[in-house]
Amino acid sequence: MYKDAEIDYMAVMSSIDTINEIRNDSWPTKELTLEDNQIDLGWHQREFEFHQSFSYIVWTKDLSEYLGCVYFYRTELPWIKAPDGADVDISVWVTKKTYDNGLYPIIFNCLRSWVENGWPFKTPYYSNKKIPD
């Protein structure tokens, strides 16, 4: 898990402003340390084990570059602020390089299509602050 934490940390720290621009969240901050990130990933692991949330790294096809991350959260969790009736809270962030290369709308719309065609959700809520057309 340490290697995953390092890769994730580098992607996050190189993209803080981009992540804060597109996600509706106060995470991450410039004060985030590698140790904090390891704790955060451990927390996510526990959420996965309890089926509270799931996340997926978005990679290039050849797995050579980390492009971002997608999160699915159960809406009944107290820290999730999805509107009534939503059955899942979905968010995504991408790295600065990915965003600057114009891939955020493509990734977001692929995510939307994946959710519509491959998941059982009836009323997904996309909680990103910046949602592409």
C-alpha positions, 0 to 999 in steps of 0.5 A, a space after each residue: 500500500 505504501 507504493 500506492 500511497 506515494 503515487 496517489 500523493 504525488 498526483 494529489 499534491 501536484 494538482 491541489 488547485 485543480 482538484 479544489 476547482 472541480 470538486 466540491 470539497 476542502 480536500 486536499 490542502 497544501 499541508 497534506 503529508 505523505 503520512 496523512 495520505 497513507 492514513 486517508 487511504 487506510 480510511 478508504 480501505 475501511 470504507 470499502 470493507 464496510 461497503 460505505 464507499 468505493 473509489 477507482 483510480 483513472 489510469 492511462 490505457 497502458 497504466 503508465 500515468 495516474 489521471 485522477 480518481 473517482 469516488 462512489 459514496 452511500 448517501 446515508 453517510 452523515 458526511 455526505 450531502 447529497 439531495 434527498 432521493 439520490 441513491 449515490 454520491 459520485 465525484 471525480 478529480 483529475 490531475 492538473 496535467 489531465 485537466 490542462 490536456 482537456 481530458 476532464 470533460 471526457 473522463 467525466 462524461 465516460 464516468 456518467 456513461 459508465 454509471 448509466 450503463 453499468 451500475 444499478 443506480 436510479 438517481 445518482 448525484 454528481 457532487 463535483 463543483 464543476 460539471 462539464 456539459 
